[in-house]
Amino acid sequence: MIIQSERISLKHLLSVEALSDQEVMGLIHRGQEFKRGAQWNPEKSQYFATNLFFENSTRTHKSFEVAERKLGIETIEFEESKSSVTKGETLYDTVLTMSAIGVDVAVIRHGDEHYYDELIESRTIQCGIINGGDGSGQHPTQCLLDLMTIYEEFGSFENLKVAIVGDITHSRVAKSNMQMLKRLGAKVFFSGPKEWYKDEFEVYGHYLPLDELVEEVDVMMMLRVQHERHGDEKSFSKEEYHQAYGLTEERAKRLKKHAIIMHPAPVNRDVELADSLVEGMQSRIITQMSNGVYMRMAILEAVLTGRS
């Protein structure tokens, strides 16, 4: 017998630390239900959503669009280059406008960390806010779909060994994941260039050279080098990075048989991850992409329910 999960209600989804463990697990279970074909029975006959992406995106942006359409939500198109942003309109005023014309939820990606603070403090803006990524801050929806993927594989987080490898300082995915994985009982490890690692991450796990980690972990989570956030910092050649910090074919042979490879994508093939491993037997990268739709369906349902 399949037991339906308790429905989660949220006013907004801004960061993972604002969620309780019960809310996280509720969203995971609801995402799994949607994956099995569950339907949403909304209180209203019509909802409107808009996806305000001020940084480039494929997976997050388009999976939200698919999630919205699967739920029967009307999507209000937005393209920065064709909007009043080109005339100097602020993010606040863009969202204020969307709220005023009847949009129920705004999914936003923006280069400024904590861009959402002034939006949720507004007495006038009535729509729910879902954070699709804020600068180098957080990426809560990616974190939740990653957790769903891990939970599907292992059925628990307790004592799982998870390695987060790569450009950790600049990765909003890493920051969201390290917090929740530790809270849920996993043992977190870090690797990659030491100059892209901060001592503050020691609260969540420990740094080890990749060759010491590869045989120990259950989940190998690789990260893209965030070139757009580095400025004039030191860079590596593709080949240098792959040999020093990437999951090469040789390193992958030393993984446990049950270990899985993850990556939030886009993947720089033969940089952080060997090309042959991206769609290999131990890879769950495609599963992450698919789960992104179902998790974002769960998130949209929770926020719209919470604001009804």
Disulfide bonds with the S-S distance in Angstrom:
none
